[in-house]
Amino acid sequence: MGNRKQARETPSVRSIFQEEIDTPRTEQVSLIWRHAARSLTCSKSSGILGSITRC
């Protein structure tokens, strides 16, 4: 158990790639776009979208 916890705290390159593989590509892309859209609307808080979206 201890080894597994240590590995999780300091992820190796292989585990990082494994996480990427486990996560569906479409889900990853949608998360990135959602984050980008949120930061865009946050920066333009004076706009209509900014007032609707809560950061």
C-alpha positions as a Markdown table, in Angstrom:
| # | Residue | x | y | z |
|---|---|---|---|---|
| 1 | Met | 0.0 | 0.0 | 0.0 |
| 2 | Gly | 2.8 | 2.4 | 0.9 |
| 3 | Asn | 4.5 | 1.9 | -2.4 |
| 4 | Arg | 1.3 | 2.7 | -4.3 |
| 5 | Lys | 0.7 | 5.9 | -2.4 |
| 6 | Gln | 4.3 | 7.0 | -3.0 |
| 7 | Ala | 3.9 | 6.3 | -6.7 |
| 8 | Arg | 0.8 | 8.4 | -6.8 |
| 9 | Glu | 2.5 | 11.3 | -5.1 |
| 10 | Thr | 5.4 | 11.3 | -7.6 |
| 11 | Pro | 3.8 | 10.1 | -10.9 |
| 12 | Ser | 6.2 | 8.7 | -13.4 |
| 13 | Val | 6.1 | 9.6 | -17.1 |
| 14 | Arg | 4.4 | 6.2 | -17.8 |
| 15 | Ser | 1.6 | 6.8 | -15.3 |
| 16 | Ile | 1.0 | 10.3 | -16.7 |
| 17 | Phe | 0.6 | 8.8 | -20.2 |
| 18 | Gln | -1.6 | 6.1 | -18.9 |
| 19 | Glu | -3.9 | 8.7 | -17.3 |
| 20 | Glu | -4.1 | 10.4 | -20.7 |
| 21 | Ile | -5.0 | 7.1 | -22.4 |
| 22 | Asp | -7.6 | 6.3 | -19.8 |
| 23 | Thr | -9.3 | 9.6 | -20.3 |
| 24 | Pro | -11.3 | 9.7 | -23.5 |
| 25 | Arg | -9.9 | 12.2 | -26.0 |
| 26 | Thr | -13.2 | 13.9 | -26.5 |
| 27 | Glu | -13.7 | 14.4 | -22.8 |
| 28 | Gln | -10.2 | 15.9 | -22.5 |
| 29 | Val | -10.8 | 18.3 | -25.4 |
| 30 | Ser | -14.2 | 19.4 | -24.0 |
| 31 | Leu | -12.6 | 20.1 | -20.6 |
| 32 | Ile | -9.9 | 22.2 | -22.2 |
| 33 | Trp | -12.4 | 24.2 | -24.3 |
| 34 | Arg | -14.7 | 24.7 | -21.2 |
| 35 | His | -11.7 | 26.0 | -19.2 |
| 36 | Ala | -10.7 | 28.3 | -22.1 |
| 37 | Ala | -14.3 | 29.6 | -22.6 |
| 38 | Arg | -14.6 | 30.2 | -18.8 |
| 39 | Ser | -11.3 | 32.2 | -18.7 |
| 40 | Leu | -12.4 | 34.2 | -21.8 |
| 41 | Thr | -15.8 | 35.1 | -20.3 |
| 42 | Cys | -14.2 | 35.9 | -17.0 |
| 43 | Ser | -11.8 | 38.4 | -18.6 |
| 44 | Lys | -14.7 | 40.0 | -20.4 |
| 45 | Ser | -16.9 | 40.3 | -17.3 |
| 46 | Ser | -18.5 | 43.5 | -18.7 |
| 47 | Gly | -20.0 | 41.5 | -21.6 |
| 48 | Ile | -23.3 | 39.6 | -21.5 |
| 49 | Leu | -21.6 | 36.2 | -21.2 |
| 50 | Gly | -19.5 | 37.4 | -18.4 |
| 51 | Ser | -22.5 | 38.6 | -16.3 |
| 52 | Ile | -24.2 | 35.2 | -16.9 |
| 53 | Thr | -21.1 | 33.0 | -16.2 |
| 54 | Arg | -19.8 | 32.8 | -12.6 |
| 55 | Cys | -16.1 | 32.3 | -12.3 |
